[in-house]
Amino acid sequence: MSLPFRSLPVLTGKSAERFLREVERVNRLPRRVRPVDYYDYIDRLLEKSKKFVREHEGLGFRLD
């Protein structure tokens, strides 16, 4: 079985210039570094939310 080749869009003219200006602008923004325990923090928040939903299912909250 073969998969069809999808061509990539090509930007030209004003669209290309606008795209490049936006890339340059974004690259000049300061980079933010996530704390070491960033994903652990998110996991704790998710677990806390799930616990709340389990405790309040009678009020119409559901885990889907």
PDBQT receptor file of N, H, CA, C and O in Angstrom, charges set to zero:
ATOM      1  N   MET A   1       0.850  -1.171   0.000  1.00  0.00    +0.000 N 
ATOM      2  CA  MET A   1       0.000   0.000   0.000  1.00  0.00    +0.000 C 
ATOM      3  C   MET A   1       0.898   1.238   0.000  1.00  0.00    +0.000 C 
ATOM      4  O   MET A   1       1.878   1.306   0.742  1.00  0.00    +0.000 OA
ATOM      5  N   SER A   2       0.565   2.181  -0.811  1.00  0.00    +0.000 N 
ATOM      6  H   SER A   2      -0.231   2.126  -1.414  1.00  0.00    +0.000 HD
ATOM      7  CA  SER A   2       1.356   3.410  -0.851  1.00  0.00    +0.000 C 
ATOM      8  C   SER A   2       0.526   4.572  -0.332  1.00  0.00    +0.000 C 
ATOM      9  O   SER A   2      -0.701   4.588  -0.439  1.00  0.00    +0.000 OA
ATOM     10  N   LEU A   3       1.213   5.521   0.219  1.00  0.00    +0.000 N 
ATOM     11  H   LEU A   3       2.210   5.508   0.305  1.00  0.00    +0.000 HD
ATOM     12  CA  LEU A   3       0.554   6.719   0.734  1.00  0.00    +0.000 C 
ATOM     13  C   LEU A   3       0.782   7.867  -0.233  1.00  0.00    +0.000 C 
ATOM     14  O   LEU A   3       1.877   8.030  -0.772  1.00  0.00    +0.000 OA
ATOM     15  N   PRO A   4      -0.248   8.656  -0.449  1.00  0.00    +0.000 N 
ATOM     16  CA  PRO A   4      -0.056   9.793  -1.362  1.00  0.00    +0.000 C 
ATOM     17  C   PRO A   4       0.899  10.817  -0.765  1.00  0.00    +0.000 C 
ATOM     18  O   PRO A   4       0.902  11.043   0.444  1.00  0.00    +0.000 OA
ATOM     19  N   PHE A   5       1.697  11.425  -1.611  1.00  0.00    +0.000 N 
ATOM     20  H   PHE A   5       1.694  11.241  -2.594  1.00  0.00    +0.000 HD
ATOM     21  CA  PHE A   5       2.631  12.454  -1.178  1.00  0.00    +0.000 C 
ATOM     22  C   PHE A   5       1.879  13.771  -1.089  1.00  0.00    +0.000 C 
ATOM     23  O   PHE A   5       1.236  14.193  -2.051  1.00  0.00    +0.000 OA
ATOM     24  N   ARG A   6       1.959  14.407   0.044  1.00  0.00    +0.000 N 
ATOM     25  H   ARG A   6       2.481  14.064   0.825  1.00  0.00    +0.000 HD
ATOM     26  CA  ARG A   6       1.296  15.696   0.222  1.00  0.00    +0.000 C 
ATOM     27  C   ARG A   6       2.335  16.795   0.060  1.00  0.00    +0.000 C 
ATOM     28  O   ARG A   6       3.366  16.798   0.733  1.00  0.00    +0.000 OA
ATOM     29  N   SER A   7       2.055  17.704  -0.819  1.00  0.00    +0.000 N 
ATOM     30  H   SER A   7       1.218  17.701  -1.366  1.00  0.00    +0.000 HD
ATOM     31  CA  SER A   7       3.009  18.789  -1.020  1.00  0.00    +0.000 C 
ATOM     32  C   SER A   7       2.895  19.798   0.113  1.00  0.00    +0.000 C 
ATOM     33  O   SER A   7       1.819  19.999   0.677  1.00  0.00    +0.000 OA
ATOM     34  N   LEU A   8       3.997  20.419   0.431  1.00  0.00    +0.000 N 
ATOM     35  H   LEU A   8       4.870  20.256  -0.027  1.00  0.00    +0.000 HD
ATOM     36  CA  LEU A   8       4.025  21.426   1.482  1.00  0.00    +0.000 C 
ATOM     37  C   LEU A   8       3.657  22.777   0.897  1.00  0.00    +0.000 C 
ATOM     38  O   LEU A   8       4.026  23.081  -0.237  1.00  0.00    +0.000 OA
ATOM     39  N   PRO A   9       2.937  23.590   1.653  1.00  0.00    +0.000 N 
ATOM     40  CA  PRO A   9       2.610  24.920   1.136  1.00  0.00    +0.000 C 
ATOM     41  C   PRO A   9       3.877  25.769   1.011  1.00  0.00    +0.000 C 
ATOM     42  O   PRO A   9       4.801  25.653   1.816  1.00  0.00    +0.000 OA
ATOM     43  N   VAL A  10       3.900  26.604   0.010  1.00  0.00    +0.000 N 
ATOM     44  H   VAL A  10       3.150  26.699  -0.644  1.00  0.00    +0.000 HD
ATOM     45  CA  VAL A  10       5.045  27.484  -0.228  1.00  0.00    +0.000 C 
ATOM     46  C   VAL A  10       4.566  28.919  -0.102  1.00  0.00    +0.000 C 
ATOM     47  O   VAL A  10       3.618  29.327  -0.773  1.00  0.00    +0.000 OA
ATOM     48  N   LEU A  11       5.219  29.674   0.753  1.00  0.00    +0.000 N 
ATOM     49  H   LEU A  11       5.989  29.342   1.298  1.00  0.00    +0.000 HD
ATOM     50  CA  LEU A  11       4.866  31.077   0.917  1.00  0.00    +0.000 C 
ATOM     51  C   LEU A  11       5.710  31.921  -0.022  1.00  0.00    +0.000 C 
ATOM     52  O   LEU A  11       6.913  31.705  -0.169  1.00  0.00    +0.000 OA
ATOM     53  N   THR A  12       5.062  32.881  -0.649  1.00  0.00    +0.000 N 
ATOM     54  H   THR A  12       4.085  33.057  -0.529  1.00  0.00    +0.000 HD
ATOM     55  CA  THR A  12       5.779  33.788  -1.544  1.00  0.00    +0.000 C 
ATOM     56  C   THR A  12       5.294  35.208  -1.309  1.00  0.00    +0.000 C 
ATOM     57  O   THR A  12       4.240  35.427  -0.712  1.00  0.00    +0.000 OA
ATOM     58  N   GLY A  13       6.058  36.148  -1.774  1.00  0.00    +0.000 N 
ATOM     59  H   GLY A  13       6.915  35.970  -2.258  1.00  0.00    +0.000 HD
ATOM     60  CA  GLY A  13       5.647  37.549  -1.729  1.00  0.00    +0.000 C 
ATOM     61  C   GLY A  13       5.419  38.073  -0.328  1.00  0.00    +0.000 C 
ATOM     62  O   GLY A  13       6.195  37.806   0.590  1.00  0.00    +0.000 OA
ATOM     63  N   LYS A  14       4.331  38.831  -0.180  1.00  0.00    +0.000 N 
ATOM     64  H   LYS A  14       3.701  39.048  -0.926  1.00  0.00    +0.000 HD
ATOM     65  CA  LYS A  14       4.027  39.481   1.095  1.00  0.00    +0.000 C 
ATOM     66  C   LYS A  14       3.778  38.472   2.215  1.00  0.00    +0.000 C 
ATOM     67  O   LYS A  14       4.137  38.722   3.366  1.00  0.00    +0.000 OA
ATOM     68  N   SER A  15       3.164  37.334   1.885  1.00  0.00    +0.000 N 
ATOM     69  H   SER A  15       2.872  37.131   0.950  1.00  0.00    +0.000 HD
ATOM     70  CA  SER A  15       2.923  36.305   2.904  1.00  0.00    +0.000 C 
ATOM     71  C   SER A  15       4.237  35.793   3.478  1.00  0.00    +0.000 C 
ATOM     72  O   SER A  15       4.366  35.622   4.690  1.00  0.00    +0.000 OA
ATOM     73  N   ALA A  16       5.207  35.549   2.610  1.00  0.00    +0.000 N 
ATOM     74  H   ALA A  16       5.102  35.687   1.625  1.00  0.00    +0.000 HD
ATOM     75  CA  ALA A  16       6.515  35.063   3.059  1.00  0.00    +0.000 C 
ATOM     76  C   ALA A  16       7.218  36.111   3.911  1.00  0.00    +0.000 C 
ATOM     77  O   ALA A  16       7.810  35.787   4.940  1.00  0.00    +0.000 OA
ATOM     78  N   GLU A  17       7.151  37.361   3.482  1.00  0.00    +0.000 N 
ATOM     79  H   GLU A  17       6.670  37.624   2.645  1.00  0.00    +0.000 HD
ATOM     80  CA  GLU A  17       7.784  38.439   4.253  1.00  0.00    +0.000 C 
ATOM     81  C   GLU A  17       7.147  38.567   5.631  1.00  0.00    +0.000 C 
ATOM     82  O   GLU A  17       7.845  38.706   6.634  1.00  0.00    +0.000 OA
ATOM     83  N   ARG A  18       5.824  38.521   5.674  1.00  0.00    +0.000 N 
ATOM     84  H   ARG A  18       5.256  38.408   4.859  1.00  0.00    +0.000 HD
ATOM     85  CA  ARG A  18       5.106  38.628   6.943  1.00  0.00    +0.000 C 
ATOM     86  C   ARG A  18       5.467  37.459   7.864  1.00  0.00    +0.000 C 
ATOM     87  O   ARG A  18       5.672  37.643   9.063  1.00  0.00    +0.000 OA
ATOM     88  N   PHE A  19       5.542  36.258   7.289  1.00  0.00    +0.000 N 
ATOM     89  H   PHE A  19       5.375  36.108   6.314  1.00  0.00    +0.000 HD
ATOM     90  CA  PHE A  19       5.902  35.075   8.064  1.00  0.00    +0.000 C 
ATOM     91  C   PHE A  19       7.303  35.220   8.651  1.00  0.00    +0.000 C 
ATOM     92  O   PHE A  19       7.507  34.947   9.835  1.00  0.00    +0.000 OA
ATOM     93  N   LEU A  20       8.266  35.643   7.842  1.00  0.00    +0.000 N 
ATOM     94  H   LEU A  20       8.100  35.864   6.881  1.00  0.00    +0.000 HD
ATOM     95  CA  LEU A  20       9.641  35.793   8.321  1.00  0.00    +0.000 C 
ATOM     96  C   LEU A  20       9.752  36.865   9.396  1.00  0.00    +0.000 C 
ATOM     97  O   LEU A  20      10.497  36.699  10.362  1.00  0.00    +0.000 OA
ATOM     98  N   ARG A  21       9.013  37.973   9.236  1.00  0.00    +0.000 N 
ATOM     99  H   ARG A  21       8.408  38.108   8.451  1.00  0.00    +0.000 HD
ATOM    100  CA  ARG A  21       9.025  39.017  10.274  1.00  0.00    +0.000 C 
ATOM    101  C   ARG A  21       8.480  38.468  11.589  1.00  0.00    +0.000 C 
ATOM    102  O   ARG A  21       9.011  38.770  12.658  1.00  0.00    +0.000 OA
ATOM    103  N   GLU A  22       7.426  37.667  11.514  1.00  0.00    +0.000 N 
ATOM    104  H   GLU A  22       6.994  37.422  10.646  1.00  0.00    +0.000 HD
ATOM    105  CA  GLU A  22       6.841  37.096  12.729  1.00  0.00    +0.000 C 
ATOM    106  C   GLU A  22       7.805  36.106  13.380  1.00  0.00    +0.000 C 
ATOM    107  O   GLU A  22       7.928  36.085  14.605  1.00  0.00    +0.000 OA
ATOM    108  N   VAL A  23       8.484  35.296  12.588  1.00  0.00    +0.000 N 
ATOM    109  H   VAL A  23       8.385  35.314  11.593  1.00  0.00    +0.000 HD
ATOM    110  CA  VAL A  23       9.479  34.353  13.124  1.00  0.00    +0.000 C 
ATOM    111  C   VAL A  23      10.581  35.119  13.839  1.00  0.00    +0.000 C 
ATOM    112  O   VAL A  23      10.987  34.739  14.937  1.00  0.00    +0.000 OA
ATOM    113  N   GLU A  24      11.065  36.186  13.233  1.00  0.00    +0.000 N 
ATOM    114  H   GLU A  24      10.734  36.494  12.341  1.00  0.00    +0.000 HD
ATOM    115  CA  GLU A  24      12.117  36.989  13.862  1.00  0.00    +0.000 C 
ATOM    116  C   GLU A  24      11.628  37.620  15.162  1.00  0.00    +0.000 C 
ATOM    117  O   GLU A  24      12.369  37.673  16.143  1.00  0.00    +0.000 OA
ATOM    118  N   ARG A  25      10.379  38.102  15.172  1.00  0.00    +0.000 N 
ATOM    119  H   ARG A  25       9.777  38.059  14.375  1.00  0.00    +0.000 HD
ATOM    120  CA  ARG A  25       9.823  38.716  16.381  1.00  0.00    +0.000 C 
ATOM    121  C   ARG A  25       9.739  37.689  17.511  1.00  0.00    +0.000 C 
ATOM    122  O   ARG A  25      10.126  37.966  18.646  1.00  0.00    +0.000 OA
ATOM    123  N   VAL A  26       9.234  36.515  17.188  1.00  0.00    +0.000 N 
ATOM    124  H   VAL A  26       8.919  36.289  16.266  1.00  0.00    +0.000 HD
ATOM    125  CA  VAL A  26       9.090  35.469  18.206  1.00  0.00    +0.000 C 
ATOM    126  C   VAL A  26      10.457  35.025  18.713  1.00  0.00    +0.000 C 
ATOM    127  O   VAL A  26      10.618  34.764  19.905  1.00  0.00    +0.000 OA
ATOM    128  N   ASN A  27      11.431  34.938  17.833  1.00  0.00    +0.000 N 
ATOM    129  H   ASN A  27      11.300  35.150  16.865  1.00  0.00    +0.000 HD
ATOM    130  CA  ASN A  27      12.775  34.522  18.248  1.00  0.00    +0.000 C 
ATOM    131  C   ASN A  27      13.448  35.543  19.158  1.00  0.00    +0.000 C 
ATOM    132  O   ASN A  27      14.366  35.195  19.900  1.00  0.00    +0.000 OA
ATOM    133  N   ARG A  28      13.007  36.791  19.113  1.00  0.00    +0.000 N 
ATOM    134  H   ARG A  28      12.261  37.074  18.510  1.00  0.00    +0.000 HD
ATOM    135  CA  ARG A  28      13.582  37.820  19.988  1.00  0.00    +0.000 C 
ATOM    136  C   ARG A  28      12.937  37.828  21.378  1.00  0.00    +0.000 C 
ATOM    137  O   ARG A  28      13.460  38.456  22.298  1.00  0.00    +0.000 OA
ATOM    138  N   LEU A  29      11.812  37.137  21.533  1.00  0.00    +0.000 N 
ATOM    139  H   LEU A  29      11.387  36.627  20.786  1.00  0.00    +0.000 HD
ATOM    140  CA  LEU A  29      11.149  37.101  22.838  1.00  0.00    +0.000 C 
ATOM    141  C   LEU A  29      12.028  36.358  23.841  1.00  0.00    +0.000 C 
ATOM    142  O   LEU A  29      12.769  35.448  23.470  1.00  0.00    +0.000 OA
ATOM    143  N   PRO A  30      11.944  36.748  25.111  1.00  0.00    +0.000 N 
ATOM    144  CA  PRO A  30      12.751  36.035  26.115  1.00  0.00    +0.000 C 
ATOM    145  C   PRO A  30      12.282  34.587  26.261  1.00  0.00    +0.000 C 
ATOM    146  O   PRO A  30      11.088  34.294  26.208  1.00  0.00    +0.000 OA
ATOM    147  N   ARG A  31      13.222  33.721  26.440  1.00  0.00    +0.000 N 
ATOM    148  H   ARG A  31      14.192  33.960  26.483  1.00  0.00    +0.000 HD
ATOM    149  CA  ARG A  31      12.903  32.299  26.640  1.00  0.00    +0.000 C 
ATOM    150  C   ARG A  31      12.619  32.055  28.116  1.00  0.00    +0.000 C 
ATOM    151  O   ARG A  31      13.311  32.580  28.988  1.00  0.00    +0.000 OA
ATOM    152  N   ARG A  32      11.616  31.273  28.378  1.00  0.00    +0.000 N 
ATOM    153  H   ARG A  32      11.053  30.847  27.669  1.00  0.00    +0.000 HD
ATOM    154  CA  ARG A  32      11.284  30.938  29.760  1.00  0.00    +0.000 C 
ATOM    155  C   ARG A  32      11.671  29.485  30.021  1.00  0.00    +0.000 C 
ATOM    156  O   ARG A  32      11.425  28.604  29.197  1.00  0.00    +0.000 OA
ATOM    157  N   VAL A  33      12.269  29.259  31.158  1.00  0.00    +0.000 N 
ATOM    158  H   VAL A  33      12.469  29.974  31.827  1.00  0.00    +0.000 HD
ATOM    159  CA  VAL A  33      12.692  27.913  31.534  1.00  0.00    +0.000 C 
ATOM    160  C   VAL A  33      11.707  27.383  32.564  1.00  0.00    +0.000 C 
ATOM    161  O   VAL A  33      11.396  28.050  33.551  1.00  0.00    +0.000 OA
ATOM    162  N   ARG A  34      11.224  26.174  32.318  1.00  0.00    +0.000 N 
ATOM    163  H   ARG A  34      11.477  25.632  31.516  1.00  0.00    +0.000 HD
ATOM    164  CA  ARG A  34      10.285  25.565  33.264  1.00  0.00    +0.000 C 
ATOM    165  C   ARG A  34      11.041  25.089  34.500  1.00  0.00    +0.000 C 
ATOM    166  O   ARG A  34      12.180  24.633  34.405  1.00  0.00    +0.000 OA
ATOM    167  N   PRO A  35      10.398  25.200  35.657  1.00  0.00    +0.000 N 
ATOM    168  CA  PRO A  35      11.025  24.656  36.872  1.00  0.00    +0.000 C 
ATOM    169  C   PRO A  35      11.240  23.144  36.733  1.00  0.00    +0.000 C 
ATOM    170  O   PRO A  35      10.557  22.481  35.952  1.00  0.00    +0.000 OA
ATOM    171  N   VAL A  36      12.176  22.623  37.483  1.00  0.00    +0.000 N 
ATOM    172  H   VAL A  36      12.730  23.161  38.117  1.00  0.00    +0.000 HD
ATOM    173  CA  VAL A  36      12.515  21.199  37.410  1.00  0.00    +0.000 C 
ATOM    174  C   VAL A  36      11.297  20.321  37.683  1.00  0.00    +0.000 C 
ATOM    175  O   VAL A  36      11.113  19.298  37.024  1.00  0.00    +0.000 OA
ATOM    176  N   ASP A  37      10.466  20.709  38.646  1.00  0.00    +0.000 N 
ATOM    177  H   ASP A  37      10.615  21.540  39.182  1.00  0.00    +0.000 HD
ATOM    178  CA  ASP A  37       9.313  19.883  39.024  1.00  0.00    +0.000 C 
ATOM    179  C   ASP A  37       8.024  20.312  38.324  1.00  0.00    +0.000 C 
ATOM    180  O   ASP A  37       6.935  20.057  38.838  1.00  0.00    +0.000 OA
ATOM    181  N   TYR A  38       8.125  20.949  37.178  1.00  0.00    +0.000 N 
ATOM    182  H   TYR A  38       9.010  21.157  36.761  1.00  0.00    +0.000 HD
ATOM    183  CA  TYR A  38       6.969  21.479  36.459  1.00  0.00    +0.000 C 
ATOM    184  C   TYR A  38       5.932  20.392  36.172  1.00  0.00    +0.000 C 
ATOM    185  O   TYR A  38       4.750  20.579  36.460  1.00  0.00    +0.000 OA
ATOM    186  N   TYR A  39       6.359  19.263  35.610  1.00  0.00    +0.000 N 
ATOM    187  H   TYR A  39       7.320  19.111  35.376  1.00  0.00    +0.000 HD
ATOM    188  CA  TYR A  39       5.414  18.212  35.246  1.00  0.00    +0.000 C 
ATOM    189  C   TYR A  39       4.875  17.499  36.478  1.00  0.00    +0.000 C 
ATOM    190  O   TYR A  39       3.734  17.038  36.470  1.00  0.00    +0.000 OA
ATOM    191  N   ASP A  40       5.667  17.400  37.528  1.00  0.00    +0.000 N 
ATOM    192  H   ASP A  40       6.595  17.774  37.534  1.00  0.00    +0.000 HD
ATOM    193  CA  ASP A  40       5.162  16.834  38.781  1.00  0.00    +0.000 C 
ATOM    194  C   ASP A  40       4.043  17.710  39.328  1.00  0.00    +0.000 C 
ATOM    195  O   ASP A  40       3.042  17.204  39.836  1.00  0.00    +0.000 OA
ATOM    196  N   TYR A  41       4.215  19.013  39.224  1.00  0.00    +0.000 N 
ATOM    197  H   TYR A  41       5.028  19.423  38.812  1.00  0.00    +0.000 HD
ATOM    198  CA  TYR A  41       3.205  19.964  39.683  1.00  0.00    +0.000 C 
ATOM    199  C   TYR A  41       1.903  19.777  38.897  1.00  0.00    +0.000 C 
ATOM    200  O   TYR A  41       0.819  19.772  39.481  1.00  0.00    +0.000 OA
ATOM    201  N   ILE A  42       2.010  19.626  37.589  1.00  0.00    +0.000 N 
ATOM    202  H   ILE A  42       2.890  19.630  37.114  1.00  0.00    +0.000 HD
ATOM    203  CA  ILE A  42       0.819  19.414  36.762  1.00  0.00    +0.000 C 
ATOM    204  C   ILE A  42       0.145  18.100  37.129  1.00  0.00    +0.000 C 
ATOM    205  O   ILE A  42      -1.082  18.035  37.215  1.00  0.00    +0.000 OA
ATOM    206  N   ASP A  43       0.939  17.046  37.348  1.00  0.00    +0.000 N 
ATOM    207  H   ASP A  43       1.936  17.099  37.278  1.00  0.00    +0.000 HD
ATOM    208  CA  ASP A  43       0.368  15.760  37.753  1.00  0.00    +0.000 C 
ATOM    209  C   ASP A  43      -0.393  15.888  39.066  1.00  0.00    +0.000 C 
ATOM    210  O   ASP A  43      -1.474  15.319  39.220  1.00  0.00    +0.000 OA
ATOM    211  N   ARG A  44       0.178  16.641  40.021  1.00  0.00    +0.000 N 
ATOM    212  H   ARG A  44       1.056  17.103  39.895  1.00  0.00    +0.000 HD
ATOM    213  CA  ARG A  44      -0.512  16.843  41.306  1.00  0.00    +0.000 C 
ATOM    214  C   ARG A  44      -1.820  17.603  41.107  1.00  0.00    +0.000 C 
ATOM    215  O   ARG A  44      -2.828  17.267  41.728  1.00  0.00    +0.000 OA
ATOM    216  N   LEU A  45      -1.815  18.620  40.250  1.00  0.00    +0.000 N 
ATOM    217  H   LEU A  45      -0.995  18.893  39.746  1.00  0.00    +0.000 HD
ATOM    218  CA  LEU A  45      -3.045  19.372  39.978  1.00  0.00    +0.000 C 
ATOM    219  C   LEU A  45      -4.114  18.483  39.349  1.00  0.00    +0.000 C 
ATOM    220  O   LEU A  45      -5.283  18.552  39.729  1.00  0.00    +0.000 OA
ATOM    221  N   LEU A  46      -3.721  17.657  38.399  1.00  0.00    +0.000 N 
ATOM    222  H   LEU A  46      -2.771  17.601  38.090  1.00  0.00    +0.000 HD
ATOM    223  CA  LEU A  46      -4.678  16.758  37.761  1.00  0.00    +0.000 C 
ATOM    224  C   LEU A  46      -5.255  15.769  38.762  1.00  0.00    +0.000 C 
ATOM    225  O   LEU A  46      -6.459  15.513  38.761  1.00  0.00    +0.000 OA
ATOM    226  N   GLU A  47      -4.413  15.217  39.606  1.00  0.00    +0.000 N 
ATOM    227  H   GLU A  47      -3.435  15.424  39.608  1.00  0.00    +0.000 HD
ATOM    228  CA  GLU A  47      -4.891  14.267  40.612  1.00  0.00    +0.000 C 
ATOM    229  C   GLU A  47      -5.849  14.945  41.582  1.00  0.00    +0.000 C 
ATOM    230  O   GLU A  47      -6.862  14.364  41.973  1.00  0.00    +0.000 OA
ATOM    231  N   LYS A  48      -5.527  16.174  41.967  1.00  0.00    +0.000 N 
ATOM    232  H   LYS A  48      -4.705  16.646  41.649  1.00  0.00    +0.000 HD
ATOM    233  CA  LYS A  48      -6.399  16.937  42.858  1.00  0.00    +0.000 C 
ATOM    234  C   LYS A  48      -7.767  17.184  42.206  1.00  0.00    +0.000 C 
ATOM    235  O   LYS A  48      -8.805  17.073  42.859  1.00  0.00    +0.000 OA
ATOM    236  N   SER A  49      -7.751  17.516  40.930  1.00  0.00    +0.000 N 
ATOM    237  H   SER A  49      -6.909  17.606  40.400  1.00  0.00    +0.000 HD
ATOM    238  CA  SER A  49      -9.000  17.752  40.203  1.00  0.00    +0.000 C 
ATOM    239  C   SER A  49      -9.826  16.482  40.114  1.00  0.00    +0.000 C 
ATOM    240  O   SER A  49     -11.039  16.513  40.316  1.00  0.00    +0.000 OA
ATOM    241  N   LYS A  50      -9.173  15.361  39.810  1.00  0.00    +0.000 N 
ATOM    242  H   LYS A  50      -8.187  15.336  39.646  1.00  0.00    +0.000 HD
ATOM    243  CA  LYS A  50      -9.890  14.089  39.719  1.00  0.00    +0.000 C 
ATOM    244  C   LYS A  50     -10.486  13.702  41.061  1.00  0.00    +0.000 C 
ATOM    245  O   LYS A  50     -11.605  13.195  41.126  1.00  0.00    +0.000 OA
ATOM    246  N   LYS A  51      -9.737  13.941  42.137  1.00  0.00    +0.000 N 
ATOM    247  H   LYS A  51      -8.827  14.353  42.084  1.00  0.00    +0.000 HD
ATOM    248  CA  LYS A  51     -10.237  13.641  43.476  1.00  0.00    +0.000 C 
ATOM    249  C   LYS A  51     -11.479  14.476  43.774  1.00  0.00    +0.000 C 
ATOM    250  O   LYS A  51     -12.453  13.961  44.323  1.00  0.00    +0.000 OA
ATOM    251  N   PHE A  52     -11.455  15.762  43.416  1.00  0.00    +0.000 N 
ATOM    252  H   PHE A  52     -10.664  16.180  42.970  1.00  0.00    +0.000 HD
ATOM    253  CA  PHE A  52     -12.603  16.638  43.637  1.00  0.00    +0.000 C 
ATOM    254  C   PHE A  52     -13.821  16.114  42.885  1.00  0.00    +0.000 C 
ATOM    255  O   PHE A  52     -14.923  16.065  43.431  1.00  0.00    +0.000 OA
ATOM    256  N   VAL A  53     -13.615  15.723  41.629  1.00  0.00    +0.000 N 
ATOM    257  H   VAL A  53     -12.720  15.763  41.185  1.00  0.00    +0.000 HD
ATOM    258  CA  VAL A  53     -14.733  15.227  40.823  1.00  0.00    +0.000 C 
ATOM    259  C   VAL A  53     -15.297  13.950  41.432  1.00  0.00    +0.000 C 
ATOM    260  O   VAL A  53     -16.516  13.791  41.507  1.00  0.00    +0.000 OA
ATOM    261  N   ARG A  54     -14.424  13.032  41.873  1.00  0.00    +0.000 N 
ATOM    262  H   ARG A  54     -13.434  13.162  41.813  1.00  0.00    +0.000 HD
ATOM    263  CA  ARG A  54     -14.901  11.790  42.493  1.00  0.00    +0.000 C 
ATOM    264  C   ARG A  54     -15.720  12.082  43.739  1.00  0.00    +0.000 C 
ATOM    265  O   ARG A  54     -16.730  11.422  43.987  1.00  0.00    +0.000 OA
ATOM    266  N   GLU A  55     -15.295  13.062  44.525  1.00  0.00    +0.000 N 
ATOM    267  H   GLU A  55     -14.474  13.597  44.324  1.00  0.00    +0.000 HD
ATOM    268  CA  GLU A  55     -16.001  13.392  45.766  1.00  0.00    +0.000 C 
ATOM    269  C   GLU A  55     -17.309  14.131  45.518  1.00  0.00    +0.000 C 
ATOM    270  O   GLU A  55     -18.178  14.154  46.389  1.00  0.00    +0.000 OA
ATOM    271  N   HIS A  56     -17.463  14.737  44.341  1.00  0.00    +0.000 N 
ATOM    272  H   HIS A  56     -16.757  14.718  43.633  1.00  0.00    +0.000 HD
ATOM    273  CA  HIS A  56     -18.651  15.547  44.073  1.00  0.00    +0.000 C 
ATOM    274  C   HIS A  56     -19.455  15.048  42.873  1.00  0.00    +0.000 C 
ATOM    275  O   HIS A  56     -20.133  15.832  42.208  1.00  0.00    +0.000 OA
ATOM    276  N   GLU A  57     -19.379  13.747  42.597  1.00  0.00    +0.000 N 
ATOM    277  H   GLU A  57     -18.828  13.111  43.137  1.00  0.00    +0.000 HD
ATOM    278  CA  GLU A  57     -20.127  13.194  41.465  1.00  0.00    +0.000 C 
ATOM    279  C   GLU A  57     -21.626  13.388  41.623  1.00  0.00    +0.000 C 
ATOM    280  O   GLU A  57     -22.345  13.510  40.631  1.00  0.00    +0.000 OA
ATOM    281  N   GLY A  58     -22.101  13.416  42.853  1.00  0.00    +0.000 N 
ATOM    282  H   GLY A  58     -21.517  13.316  43.659  1.00  0.00    +0.000 HD
ATOM    283  CA  GLY A  58     -23.529  13.606  43.105  1.00  0.00    +0.000 C 
ATOM    284  C   GLY A  58     -24.031  14.965  42.663  1.00  0.00    +0.000 C 
ATOM    285  O   GLY A  58     -25.234  15.152  42.486  1.00  0.00    +0.000 OA
ATOM    286  N   LEU A  59     -23.131  15.915  42.484  1.00  0.00    +0.000 N 
ATOM    287  H   LEU A  59     -22.153  15.764  42.628  1.00  0.00    +0.000 HD
ATOM    288  CA  LEU A  59     -23.525  17.261  42.060  1.00  0.00    +0.000 C 
ATOM    289  C   LEU A  59     -23.477  17.418  40.539  1.00  0.00    +0.000 C 
ATOM    290  O   LEU A  59     -23.667  18.516  40.017  1.00  0.00    +0.000 OA
ATOM    291  N   GLY A  60     -23.227  16.326  39.840  1.00  0.00    +0.000 N 
ATOM    292  H   GLY A  60     -23.073  15.433  40.264  1.00  0.00    +0.000 HD
ATOM    293  CA  GLY A  60     -23.216  16.385  38.381  1.00  0.00    +0.000 C 
ATOM    294  C   GLY A  60     -21.838  16.405  37.756  1.00  0.00    +0.000 C 
ATOM    295  O   GLY A  60     -21.723  16.433  36.531  1.00  0.00    +0.000 OA
ATOM    296  N   PHE A  61     -20.785  16.392  38.567  1.00  0.00    +0.000 N 
ATOM    297  H   PHE A  61     -20.879  16.369  39.562  1.00  0.00    +0.000 HD
ATOM    298  CA  PHE A  61     -19.433  16.340  38.011  1.00  0.00    +0.000 C 
ATOM    299  C   PHE A  61     -19.148  14.918  37.543  1.00  0.00    +0.000 C 
ATOM    300  O   PHE A  61     -19.542  13.958  38.205  1.00  0.00    +0.000 OA
ATOM    301  N   ARG A  62     -18.472  14.776  36.416  1.00  0.00    +0.000 N 
ATOM    302  H   ARG A  62     -18.152  15.557  35.879  1.00  0.00    +0.000 HD
ATOM    303  CA  ARG A  62     -18.153  13.450  35.889  1.00  0.00    +0.000 C 
ATOM    304  C   ARG A  62     -16.735  13.423  35.352  1.00  0.00    +0.000 C 
ATOM    305  O   ARG A  62     -16.228  14.423  34.844  1.00  0.00    +0.000 OA
ATOM    306  N   LEU A  63     -16.106  12.268  35.473  1.00  0.00    +0.000 N 
ATOM    307  H   LEU A  63     -16.518  11.456  35.886  1.00  0.00    +0.000 HD
ATOM    308  CA  LEU A  63     -14.810  12.027  34.829  1.00  0.00    +0.000 C 
ATOM    309  C   LEU A  63     -15.089  11.328  33.509  1.00  0.00    +0.000 C 
ATOM    310  O   LEU A  63     -15.663  10.239  33.497  1.00  0.00    +0.000 OA
ATOM    311  N   ASP A  64     -14.700  11.923  32.418  1.00  0.00    +0.000 N 
ATOM    312  H   ASP A  64     -14.233  12.808  32.427  1.00  0.00    +0.000 HD
ATOM    313  CA  ASP A  64     -14.899  11.281  31.104  1.00  0.00    +0.000 C 
ATOM    314  C   ASP A  64     -13.581  10.940  30.491  1.00  0.00    +0.000 C 
ATOM    315  O   ASP A  64     -13.536  10.394  29.388  1.00  0.00    +0.000 OA
TER     316      ASP A  64
